[in-house]
Amino acid sequence: MVDWTYADVDDGCFLIPRPSSTTTYTLGYRPYSRALSEGNELVVRSSTGELPHYSASFSVTSTGGETVDLELPNDVLPRMYAVYAYAIEERFRAQYQNRVLNVWNGNSGPLSCGANCAGRTSDGEHHIHISNDSSNERKFLMIHEYGHANLSGAALETGSSLGGNDCSLNGSTHGMRGVEHASCAAMEGWAHFVAAEVFNDGSVSSEFAYWSGEEFDIDNGSGTCTSASDDRWPLRFAIVCGNETNIPARGTELDWLRALWDFQYDSGSMPNNDDMQNMFLDTGGWSQSNIYDQVEAALPSGFVSRWRTAADRNGVCVLGSSC
């Protein structure tokens, strides 16, 4: 029996008692895997809340004080570490700083929202529940939930006030193409936008993979309102397919995703990631239905026309009527 020990932080090595003869024993290898990612702590937990650890058996022969190299199994930390660290370090951080993000494999974390959701506990730490059903383990879904945590964390860091995310118009569930109150359409559209931003180069690609396995091009509409689900992605979806007339008080996540994407990547003076966050951080908050008006009122004057054009093209507002 070997007591628990920890690898040296610099060289990754650790010492164990020297056996006098060939001995087979179990070596418990437990990495306490709190990652530091650009000043933010990232913690991935199992469905029971544990940090990842591994065990293996080694046959060791040693009669002297020599160093014995033991090759550990080819185990890796959960791939969710790579996905979230890539998002935070390389792709979309902006004013998300000094935060702790706990990612739970399953829905056994502290949130009451079930699986595939994000929220913040009273200690200021953010939590994400990701379903351990393999059909939902998609990188866009993972980063969609990070998009919610990203904006909430940036609001804490900057002392900004946000509004709610009311997705109650059609019951307790919401989807990419369902007409919702504008606060829901905008906030879910924002989270989709962050996922798209992380996994695309906006000047080259604009692809999105929806949870059901459907893929579509953010920049370009496809199909009609009666097309099969995997090709039902027309532009201005709320107006064209949802027959919605109460724009911008209502909308779809799809339309807001596309409007935010076009706002950032249309030709001209492009907003950076801080500017994208500030669209919402600078509003002072919003109600169930007035988020479009709050966003437009808070924009720097040089971005207003650009935003109206992107919003009108995608049916988030209607030029000459609601914007």
C-alpha positions, 0 to 999 in steps of 0.5 A: 500500500502506497500513501497518496502523494503529489507530483512535483509542480515543476517536473511532474515526478513523485517518490514512492517507497523502494520495494525490495523485490518484484512487487505488484501494487496499485498506485493511485494517481489523482490529479487535482485538476483546478486549471488556471486560465488567464486569471480564471479558475476552471474546474471540471467535475464528474457526475458525483462532483469529484475531480478526475483521478486515475488508478493503475497497477505497476510491476516494479523490480528494484534492489537499489536506490535507483530511479525507476521510470513508471509509464502511467496509463494513457489517460487524459483529463476530461476533454471538457477541459480542453474545450473550455480552456480554448474558449477562455484563453484563445477565443472569447474572454473580453471582460470575463476575469477573476472568475471561478467556472465549475463544469459538472458532467451531468446535472448533479451540481448546485443549480436547480435548472437540470442539465445543459444550463448555467447559473451563479451561486451566492458565492459568486462562482459560476456553474455549468451542467452538461448532460452526460448523455452522449447525444448532447455532448457537443462542443457548441452546446458546451460553449453556449452555456459558457456564453451565459457564464461569460456575460454574467461574469463580465457583469460582476467584474465591471459592476454592470447590471443585466436584465432577465432571460424570460423564456416563458412565452411558449412554456418552460422550454425554448429552442433556436427557432421558437418565437420568444420574449425578446429578452430570451431571444437575445440572451440565448442568441448571445450564448449561441453567438459566443459558441459560434465565435469560438469555433469559427473564424468569422472572416472565413467560416460561419458554421453552427452545429445545433444540438440535434445534429443539424448544421447551418450557415449563420451568414446565409439562410437556407430552405423554407418554412416548410423544409425538413428540419435540417434545412429550415433556416430562412433569414428573418425567421420570426417574421417569415416563418413565425408570422410575428408582428410584435418585433422587436418585443419578440424574436427568435434565438436564431435571428439574434444570433445572426444579427450579432454575428453580422454586427461583428463581421460585416465590412467596415469598422468591426466591433471587438469582443469587448464591444460585443459584451458592452452591447449588454453591459452598458444597458443598465438592464432590460425588461421582458420585451425592451432589450432591443431598445436598451441595446440600441440606446447604449451603443456608441453613436458610431455603431448604431447604424451598423447595428440597425442594418444587421438587426433589420437584415435578420428580423430583430427589428424592422427599419422604419418601423421598430428601429 
